[in-house]
Amino acid sequence: MITRCFVAGVLSLAAALAHRSDEVTQSEVSAQVENDQSATKSGGTLKLDDAVRTALEKNPAVQVATHTVSAERAKVPQAKAFPDPTAGVGWMGNIRPFSVQTGDPSSYRSVSAMQMLPFPGKRSLRGQIAAREADASQCSLEAVRRRVIADVKAAYYDYWYYDKAIRTTQENRDLLTKLTQIAEARYRVGKGMQADVLRSQVEISMLLQKLTTLEQQRATAQARLNTLLARDPDSPLPPAAEVAGPSPLNYSLEELYKLARNNDPDIQGMTRMLERSQLAINLAQKDYLPDLNVAYMYQQRPDMPDMHGFTFTVNIPVFYKSKQREEVRQAKEEELSASGARENRQNEVYFDLKQNYLAAKASENLLKLFSQGVVPQSSLALESSMSAYQVGNVDFLTLIGNFTTVLNYQTDYYRELANYQTSLARMEAVTGAELTDGQPITETPLHAAHEKK
């Protein structure tokens, strides 16, 4: 936001040159600034924490991952359970059900039951495999949550930036309109040139073009944020609350690498799948060992004593070359695949961290440059041109150019602040560290730099 001292200076200069003090006054500008500040402090703003909370509650991707975890957890007791027992009834003799032939000792009615008992250790391994798969799905849920949070923060920062850019551009347009009126007044009394009037009108048209583009980009950012919040893309959103930042980046790149190795949910999920593959190898090797089937039969015979029978059977892995051996080979290949996937993910995480870390550092340096160098220097240039224009030593175009430069640098500052916070949010997704929790800005460094002038 352009500072009060510059607004007051330009408008007072306009009053002196165009003798229009009744149209533009310091009190009007102060009232406009106070109205903007009261609107900003009102409750009708969208807070980042609220947006993140809503996205985690309603985003479909999070809901899908949550249900997937529940489904995977339900597989664990199934994997550890015994196979279902079997029961049967039968008869031998007449064709009529349960009918026996009197006097024939081979005729009977019977009931039977059979239970398969896996070789000791197999059920436990199957349960552990299912548990690792459930753990991996839990890690996937955490990865989805973190990606949604990062996407919401990135969309929020973009939405906030376009609000700021539009507001700055509108102020720029309004002030240039007043300066155009000054140029017209000077031209009418013979103290200015028509070229000054025409050039100022061209500048206003260019600002209108820029404003149209910014409004389109703001609408796109709003639609993106609405989509992440599981809302209709055209749903209205209140203005974004002030961004907390620039948040300090208190970690070195090596520290971020270490955090990512320990906390990245995708790496953790792939580690669980690697453990699952190792357990699958043990299970495949146990499949060489036979399972036991236990069966019981009760027979009722006419005019003969009842009979009880037991049967014990085991499977013999005679086709081990095409079954058990290939099962072991499959499990080992899956282990190698899981190990390679984890290593590849680690490399990708390192690259993403490096990329976002460098982007954050570049934005941090630019923020310091804008607040400590470029803006103060351009502010001095603007003050100098204002004083020189008042005595006729500088042309009107130089004044407009310097004035526009200060505002453009302020817009660039907001863009870099949004980029900086977005880079931190992307790093949060893989490190698990809270990086964007800086204190809210009560006054931007640019504003503070202007006030000092």
ABEGO torsion letter per residue (X at the ends): XBBAAAAAAAAAAAAAAAGAAAABBAAAAAAAAAAAAAAAABABBBBAAAAAAAAAAABAAAAAAAAAAAAAAAAAAAAABBBBBBBBBBBBEBABBGBBBBGBAABBBBBBBBBBBBBBGAAAAAAAAAAAAAAAAAAAAAAAAAAAAAAAAAAAAAAAAAAAAAAAAAAAAAAAAAAAAAAAAAAAAGABBAAAAAAAAAAAAAAAAAAAAAAAAAAAAAAAAAAAAGBBAABBBBBBBBBBOBBBBABBAAAAAAAAAAABAAAAAAAAAAAAAAAAAAAAAAAABBBBBBBBBBBBBBGBBBBBBBBBBBBBBAAAAABAAAAAAAAAAAAAAAAAAAAAAAAAAAAAAAAAAAAAAAAAAAAAAAAAAAAAAAAAAAAAAAAAAAAGABBAAAAAAAAAAAAAAAAAAAAAAAAAAAAAAAAAAAAGBBAAABBBBABBAAAAAAAAX
